[in-house]
Amino acid sequence: MAYIIFFCTLTIGFLITKFWKKIEGTFKIINEITSYIAIFAVSICSIIFFIAGLEADQRISLIEPLKPLLTKNLHDELTSLLTGKRLGSLIMWSAVFYIPATSQLSINYLIYRRRYEKVKAKLDNDPISAFEKIFKTHLEDLSTYASLPNTARVSLYRKELNNHFRCIARHSETPAYDRNPKRLYKMEGVLYKAWHQPNFVDNALPCPTQDATVYIDYQVNTLGLSRSTASQLTMKARSYHATVLRSASGGAQAILLYEDTKPGAFNSETCTKLSSKSRHKRIITILDAAASHLVPLNQSAKEGL
């Protein structure tokens, strides 16, 4: 009987582990409840197995301290259970519960181990994507706090090797502006200005729809962007506001760049909100914690650094 139960338990455990991805949503609550039951069952069964390994007089001595608290019938029942033939039945039924309980815990271990390896592989192979959602949430919070319109966008640029920046997160209510490019940016244009001029603001860019040449010339001559890059800008902002983020040691490590297609978008009140130290500190903390995962050297080499 025990062998049949053991074989069935292993089979069920294998099937659950194999098809867990499909049934995870359905059995999430059930799995959580059975996990607590399994921990309780393993604990009780372990105690029973320990007691069974003692000599008869040792087993009786375990309940002697409880004698004043027990009725005579209950005391006699426990004594009979721990010393008579019924102890064998107790051990058998304990084994029946112990096997599926340990199997349940083993299944949980395999599930969470697989999740851990999946997350670790993602961090090793594509660390930017792994952290992008975290940073994006904080950028969305900044946008909401400052009441930025759908004509605006906020991007987080992290300083990389050889004076390049990587856009590791971006947020905009407009889908066309919300896309995060998987490439590096040279330190030029507004990024150069922001890196060397904390709290950089420019609200007076020309209208690109009226005269594209004038707009490109402004990007090149005033902001220092290369002409080829200026002509390929997907978001033709008319207002910029940028803040340098510094690590706990005081070193500059990233730029928060705000763009808006409307002129005069970043007045003093808006800039004050966008410079919220508490919200910046959260982003800096995550940047410091993620430093060892972001942009491995081999990935940077593949991108031409």
N, C-alpha and C positions, 0 to 999 in steps of 0.2 A: 504493500500500500504506500509506504513512504517513498519507494523508488518511483512509483507512478506519479505521485504528487511532485517529486523533485524534477522528473522529466517534463511534466506539464508546465511547471514554473519556469524552467529554462526556455522552453519553447515559446511561452507567452512573452517572456522577457526579451527574447531575440526578435520576435515579431514587432513588439512595441518599439524597441530600439531602431529597427530597420525602417519602420513606417512612421516614426515619431513626427517627422516634418509635416505629414498630412493630418495627423490627429492631434497635434500639439494644442491647437486652440480649444478643441473639444474636451481634452483630458487635463487641461492645465489645473483646474480647481480640484478635480479628482486626485490628480497626482500630488498636489500639495497636502490634501487631507490624508491620503494613504501614507505619505512620507512621515507624518507625525505619528500615525498609528504604527508604522514599521519601526520607528525609533523606540516607541513604548514597548512593542512586542519583543524586540531584540533585548531590551534592558531586562524585562521580566524573565524571559527565557534564559538569559545568561545567569540570573540569580538562581533559577531553578536548577540549571546544570551544575552550578557551584555547590548548591546544597546536596544534590544527588551524589556528588563525589566525596562527601564526608562520611565518616563512620556513623552508625545508627545512634550511638550515645551522644555524638557531637550534634547531630540533627535535632535530637530531643532537647539538648541544652540551649538551642537557639530560641525555642519558644518558652523556656522556663521563665525568663524575665517578664513575659506577657501573661503569665498565669493569673496574677491578681486582676487583670483587666478582662479576662475571658470567663465565660460561663463554663461549667464542668463539661457539658456536652460539646461545646466548641473546642475546648482544650483536648478532649479525648478524640475528637474528629481530626484535629491537626496532627496529634500524635500518631494516629492510625495511618494518616495520609503519608507522613514522613518516614514511617518505619515498616509499613505493611506492603502488600502486593500492589496496592493502588499507586505507589510511587512510580512503578514501571509505566502505568497508564499516563500518569502526569508527565513523565519524561517523553513518552511517545507523542502526546498531544502538543507538548512544547516544541518538539522537533518539527511537527506539522506546521506550526505557526512560524517557527524560526526560519525555515527555508524560504518561504515566500517573502518574509520581512526582509531578510538579507538580500534577496534578489531585487526587491524594490529599491533598496538603498544602492545596490550595485548599478541598477538601471539609471538612477538619478546621477550617480557619479559619472557614468558614461555620457549622459546627456549634457551635463554641465562641463565636462571635460571637452566634449566636442564643441560646445559654444566658446569655451576659452580658446581652443586652438584656432577656431574660425576668426575670432576677434584678433588674436595674436598675429595670424597670417595676414589679416587686413592691415594691421599696423605696420608689419614688416614690409609688405609689398606696395601698399598704397596709403601711407600715413596721412597724407593730406585729406583724402576723402573721409578717413576715419574721424578726423577732428573737425571737418568742415561743418557738420551739423551742429556741433557744440558751439562753435564760434558764430555760426549763422543765427542761432537763437539769441545770442547776446547782441548782435547787430540789429536784429529785429526789435529787441527791447529798447535799444538806443533810439531807433527810428520812431517807435511809438511814443517814447518819453518826450522827444523833441517835436512830435506831431509833423513829421516830414510828409510831404504830399507824394502822390504817385509819379511826379516828375523828377523825384530825387532818388539817389542811390548812395549807399554807404558800403565801402570796401575796406577790408583789412589786408594790408600789405606787410609781409615779414621780410626783413633784410636778410639776404642770402650772400653767398660767396661772390667775389669779384664785383661788388657794387651792383648787384641785381636785387630785384624784389620779386616775391611770389605772392600772388593774390590767393590767400588761403580761405577766404570767406567773403561773401557778398550778399547784400539784401536790397531788394527794391520791390515795391508793390506792382511795378510794371514788369511782366515776364521777360520782355526783350532786354531789359537792363539787369535782370536778376541772374543771368547766366554767369557762371564762374569759369573763366578760361584757364585751361591747364597749361600755362606757359609762364616764362619768366619775363620780367620787365626791366629794362635798363634804368639806371638812376639818371633820369632826364625829365624835363618838363616839370609838371606840378609835383612829382615825387621828389625831384632834386630840390625844388624850392621848399617843400615841406620838411625835408630832412635837415636842411640848413637854416630853416626859419620856422621855429615852433609857432603853432597856431596861425598858420598861413591862411589868408583869406583873399579871394579875388572875386568880386561880384560884377565885374564890368566887361565880360568877354563879348565880342561882337556877335551879331545874329548870323548863324551859319546859313540860314535859308535865304537871307537877303543877298549875301555875298560870301560864298564859300571860300574864295581866295583871301579875303580880308580876315576871315576867321582862322584859316590855316596860318597866315602870316603872323597873327597875334600869338598863336600857339608856338610858332618857331622863334620869333624875334623877342617876345616878352617873357614867355614861360620857358623857352629853351628846349622845346621838343623838336625832334628831328622831323623834317618835312614828310618823309615817307610814313612815319608813325602818325603824324597829325592828319594826313589824308585818309588814314584807315580807321579813325576813331568811330566806333559804333554808337557811342553816346556823346553827342556834341553838347557838352555842358557849357552853360553861360555863367555859372557860379561854382566856385570851389571853396571848400573849407577843409583844412587838414590839421591833424594833431599828432605829434610824435608820442608814442608810448614807450616808457622807460621801465626797465626791469627793476627789481628790488635793489640791485647794486648801483642803479643810476644810469646804466648804459642804455642808449637808444636801441630799440630792437624792432619796432614796427611803426606803421603809419595807419591812422584811421583817416580815410579820404571820403569826404562827402561831396557829391556832385548834384547839380540841379540844372535842368534845361531852361529854367527861367532866370533872368537877371535879378540881382539884388536879393537873392533867396536867403542869404546867411547874414541876417542883421545881428546886433549885439545880443539880443534876447535869445535868439536861436543858438548862437555860438556858445553862450553860457550853458545852455542845456546840453549841447553836444560835447561840452568839455567836462561833463559830470565825472568827478574823481572817483566816486564809488563804483560807477559802472566801468570806468577804465581799469580800475584795480582788479575787477573780476576777470577781465580779458587778459590783463598782464599775468595774473596768477596762473591762468590756464596756459598761457604762452610759456611761462617758466617751467610748468609741469610737463608740457609736451615737447620741450626743446630736444630731448634725446630721441624722440620719435620722428620729428618733422624733417623731411628732406635728407635722406641718407646720401652720402657722397657719391655712391654708385648711381643713384637716380639723377643727381645733379650732373654727373658726367654724361649721362645719356642725353641730357637736354642741352649739351654744348658748352658747359662751363669749363 
